[in-house]
């Protein structure tokens, strides 16, 4: 599957521009980690780009709808597995059933998902957006439970651990990846 094909799939599912921007953020972060780890950048990017494609239309069936769609298209099994395992089985979403994470890609998508949303929230309240945002500022905001309260801080911490990267380093790396596509966010 090409990125253009993936974008056409997104067009069929997503109308919320902020959700689309989130998926672009996770895509950029996963592409960065693929380069860092010497993995297939296009495959990792596609997993990030498509991971929440069905969230807007089918939140109670996420990610099962996009997984079924991708399987019907013959999409690489590693992409499907990463999407199937990108979240936690949460009591807040009892109908969402996630697979166990087993590959580096599985751990990377989980590690980047919540963090990307939190970093963008941090950037939105700064006059210079991402330009001078650093890991210390993000860590400080993580302590404020009222800020971006929908973001699960435990998942951010757990994701870095699963990836085997210190949290501060992980945050810095993802910020750098997001700066590469900052125009997507209007920054």
Helices and strands as residue ranges (DSSP letters): H 3-13, H 17-37, H 41-50, H 64-72, H 77-84, G 91-93, H 104-124, H 135-143, H 153-163, H 167-179, G 182-185
